[in-house]
Amino acid sequence: MKRFFLLLTIALRMQAAFAQDLETIFERTKGAETPTYEQGMAYFRQLDQQFLQVQMRTMGVTDSGEPLHLLVISKDKNFDLAQQRKKGKAIFLIDNAIHPGEPDGVDACQMLLRNLLTSKDGLKLPDNVVLCVIPFYNIDGALNRNSTSRVNQNGPNSYGFRANGQNYDLNRDFVKADSRNAMAFAEIFHLVDPDVFVDTHVSNGADYQHVMTLIATQHSKLGGGLGPFLHTKMEPYLYEQMKAKGYPMTPYVTNFGPNVTKEGFSGFIDYPRYSTGFAAMFQTLGFMPETHMLKSYEQRVKSTYELLKIYLEFTVTNAQEIMRLRKADREAVRTQQEFPLAWKKNESRSRPIEFLGYEHGYKPSEVSSNRDCTTTAVSRFR
């Protein structure tokens, strides 16, 4: 009996040490810090070493001279993506730190992968979806660490720089591929051929109550069967579930002025230089979630984590339909004779949305006595 008790005690201590060993820097610092590139990659390598369901691949070289990496997470330990697709499994790709000053997705993915692999927070690895993650896309910017290039952002304490080693904004370079990063990303994208693609970001500009905003591949550009599916089924589900989680979303805010309640938002045109426009060319459901820079880093990472969970849950539930629609749309494209190359906004059409903003007001400046704009009270409109 004593021997059994001793073995049980040792096992429990090992389990506790193992759990503590997988605590993220974000969790350890109570939401104050995000890992450096070296620390972040060490964590992802640890997952690769400890779990047979994880494989880390070294991919193409970036402008920093460092290679991109791809994590493949598969419940059945089969990492041949083409073979998994033939077996009827959907593929979900997450891209992090295209702007390393916006590292929310890195920390959210660390927690998501750990909880999937250890069956925590009600999560478990899905049978019908293979999850792929690019830990850091803009490695160059991640290595250029600072605390001032996003001075108005509310955490973390330090972070990477927006541009890459050539001072390019990689979220303008998907189709041009002027950077080695973009060339390496294209290699990954063609290898993975994702059914669902999420590119994590943080927004700048206007102030509002929402922690999370969203840019989705434009359903009209996606067309075929996937466009209506995205517009009438997937997007409503994302908004409903995030609201239920306590993070009501709004479409990406494009109006920074005081008359937003009268003027509304203008739709975001996702040209192929952006990730969502690039994904649309391959009949992939693409998303660019943008947390709000003025919210605390803890809030932003947790909302990103919850949204990634919802994406995964939706993909698991609707995997067969998504793959069927993609296949049909791709077959239709093979015989399509004309392709639109130029797009413009149709300002004659609009729809109501729920937006939790702030009422604008004016008061004299205590410094200059000029009437400067300020926020005074909360308002809500539909």
Long-range contacts (C-beta under 8 A, 24 or more apart in sequence): 19-118, 21-46, 22-46, 22-47, 22-114, 22-118, 24-107, 24-110, 24-111, 24-114, 25-107, 26-107, 26-110, 26-111, 26-156, 26-297, 26-301, 27-111, 30-298, 31-155, 31-156, 31-296, 31-297, 31-298, 31-301, 32-155, 32-156, 32-157, 32-297, 33-156, 33-157, 33-158, 34-103, 34-106, 34-107, 34-156, 34-158, 34-159, 34-297, 35-106, 35-107, 35-110, 36-142, 36-145, 37-100, 37-136, 37-139, 37-142, 37-143, 37-160, 40-106, 40-110, 40-135, 40-136, 40-142, 41-69, 41-135, 41-136, 43-110, 44-69, 44-71, 44-110, 44-113, 44-133, 44-135, 47-71, 47-113, 47-114, 47-117, 51-117, 52-77, 53-77, 53-117, 53-125, 54-113, 54-117, 55-79, 59-184, 59-187, 59-188, 60-180, 60-183, 60-184, 60-185, 60-187, 60-188, 61-180, 61-184, 62-138, 62-139, 62-140, 62-164, 62-165, 62-179, 62-180, 62-181, 62-184, 63-140, 63-164, 63-165, 63-166, 63-168, 63-179, 63-180, 63-181, 64-139, 64-140, 64-143, 64-164, 64-165, 66-139, 66-140, 66-143, 67-184, 68-134, 68-137, 68-139, 68-181, 68-184, 68-185, 68-188, 69-134, 69-135, 69-136, 70-132, 70-133, 70-134, 70-188, 70-191, 70-192, 71-113, 71-132, 71-133, 71-134, 71-135, 72-130, 72-131, 72-132, 73-113, 73-116, 73-117, 73-125, 73-130, 73-131, 73-132, 73-133, 74-125, 74-130, 74-131, 75-125, 75-126, 75-127, 76-127, 81-130, 81-132, 81-191, 81-192, 81-193, 84-130, 85-193, 88-128, 88-319, 88-320, 88-323, 89-128, 89-129, 89-130, 89-319, 90-128, 90-129, 90-130, 90-195, 90-196, 90-315, 90-319, 90-322, 90-323, 91-129, 91-130, 91-132, 91-192, 91-193, 91-194, 91-195, 91-196, 92-129, 92-130, 92-131, 92-132, 92-194, 92-195, 92-196, 92-197, 92-198, 92-311, 92-312, 92-315, 93-132, 93-133, 93-134, 93-189, 93-192, 93-194, 93-196, 93-197, 93-198, 94-131, 94-132, 94-133, 94-134, 94-197, 94-198, 94-200, 94-308, 95-134, 95-137, 95-185, 95-197, 95-198, 95-199, 95-200, 95-275, 96-133, 96-134, 96-135, 96-136, 96-137, 96-200, 97-135, 97-136, 97-137, 97-138, 97-141, 97-142, 97-160, 97-200, 98-137, 98-138, 98-170, 98-171, 98-199, 98-201, 98-275, 99-138, 99-141, 99-162, 99-169, 99-170, 99-171, 99-201, 99-202, 100-136, 100-138, 100-141, 100-142, 100-144, 100-159, 100-160, 100-161, 100-162, 101-141, 101-149, 101-150, 101-153, 101-159, 101-160, 101-161, 101-162, 101-202, 102-150, 102-159, 102-162, 102-200, 102-201, 102-202, 102-291, 103-142, 103-156, 103-159, 103-160, 104-200, 104-202, 104-291, 104-297, 104-300, 104-301, 104-304, 105-200, 105-201, 105-304, 105-308, 106-135, 106-136, 107-301, 107-304, 108-200, 108-301, 108-302, 108-304, 108-305, 108-308, 109-133, 109-135, 109-308, 111-301, 111-305, 112-305, 112-308, 112-309, 112-312, 123-309, 126-312, 126-316, 128-316, 128-319, 128-320, 129-312, 129-315, 129-316, 129-319, 131-312, 132-192, 132-194, 134-185, 134-188, 137-170, 137-181, 137-185, 138-164, 138-170, 138-181, 139-181, 140-164, 140-165, 140-166, 140-181, 141-165, 150-293, 152-204, 152-293, 152-294, 153-202, 153-293, 153-294, 154-293, 154-294, 154-295, 154-296, 154-297, 155-296, 155-297, 155-298, 155-300, 156-297, 171-199, 171-201, 171-273, 171-274, 171-275, 172-273, 172-274, 173-273, 174-272, 174-273, 174-274, 174-275, 174-277, 174-278, 175-271, 175-272, 175-273, 175-277, 175-278, 175-281, 176-273, 189-278, 189-282, 193-282, 193-284, 194-279, 194-284, 195-284, 195-285, 195-315, 195-319, 195-322, 195-323, 195-326, 196-284, 196-285, 196-287, 196-311, 196-315, 196-322, 197-275, 197-279, 197-284, 197-285, 197-286, 197-287, 198-286, 198-287, 198-288, 198-289, 198-308, 198-311, 199-275, 199-276, 199-286, 199-287, 199-288, 200-289, 200-304, 201-288, 201-289, 201-290, 201-291, 202-290, 202-291, 202-292, 202-293, 202-300, 203-252, 203-253, 203-290, 203-291, 203-292, 203-293, 204-293, 205-253, 205-256, 206-253, 206-255, 206-256, 206-260, 207-294, 207-358, 207-375, 208-250, 208-253, 208-292, 208-355, 208-356, 208-357, 208-358, 209-356, 209-357, 209-358, 209-378, 210-247, 210-248, 210-249, 210-250, 210-292, 210-355, 210-356, 211-247, 211-291, 211-292, 211-295, 211-299, 211-300, 211-303, 212-242, 212-247, 212-249, 212-289, 212-290, 212-291, 212-292, 212-303, 212-304, 212-307, 213-249, 213-250, 213-251, 213-252, 213-253, 213-289, 213-290, 213-291, 213-292, 214-238, 214-239, 214-249, 214-250, 214-251, 214-252, 214-287, 214-288, 214-289, 214-290, 215-251, 215-252, 215-268, 215-270, 215-276, 215-287, 215-288, 215-289, 215-290, 216-276, 216-285, 216-286, 216-287, 216-288, 217-270, 217-276, 217-277, 217-279, 217-280, 217-284, 217-285, 217-286, 217-287, 218-267, 218-268, 218-269, 218-270, 218-276, 218-277, 218-280, 221-270, 221-277, 221-280, 221-343, 222-280, 222-283, 222-285, 223-329, 224-283, 224-325, 224-328, 224-329, 224-332, 224-333, 225-325, 225-328, 225-329, 226-283, 226-285, 226-322, 226-325, 226-326, 226-329, 229-321, 229-322, 229-325, 230-285, 233-318, 234-285, 234-314, 234-318, 237-310, 237-314, 238-307, 238-310, 238-311, 238-314, 241-310, 241-313, 242-303, 242-306, 242-307, 242-310, 245-306, 245-310, 247-303, 247-306, 247-307, 248-354, 248-356, 249-307, 250-353, 250-354, 250-355, 250-356, 251-353, 252-288, 252-290, 258-360, 258-373, 260-355, 260-357, 261-355, 261-357, 261-379, 261-381, 264-350, 264-353, 265-353, 265-355, 266-345, 266-347, 267-345, 269-343, 269-344, 269-345, 271-343, 283-326, 283-329, 283-330, 283-333, 284-326, 285-322, 287-311, 352-382, 353-382, 354-380, 354-381, 354-382, 355-380, 355-381, 355-382, 356-380, 357-381
